[in-house]
Amino acid sequence: MVIDNSAENRYEVHVDGALAGFLEYRVVGDVIALVHTEVGEAYAGRGLGAQLAKFALDDAIARSIKVSPLCPFVAKYIDKHPEYRVTVR
């Protein structure tokens, strides 16, 4: 399950109630900078990073804000999913 933990400025993915990974962000005006994605080693290979990226991009679309993909993982995700290119600032 992915949530927006706005108090920590990050999206979080939880598996069986445990924090498995996160995507840090910063909002400046009408732009969200997606800064860093990290998934715990115990959860590697499960597609959790992709879930975080998709959730963050869908959230940006829902909020009508642009994305600055500073995180290389998110930038690569956008390259692989061109439907999200419209969100990039």
C-alpha angles and dihedrals in degrees: 000000000000122000137176108242095192092174088066096034093238144103112235133202117207128196118194089344095307126113104251101172148336145210114216119215143178124206118211114175108306095345130086115203111209100210114173138001122201131175123186116251091241089061100043119132096027098103093249093135089055090049090053093048093048092047092049093048093046089049091052090051091048090050093045093235130133125245129231103196101206091155110087091217092056092045089053091047090054090049089054093045106045092181086079095054090090088068095057119107 
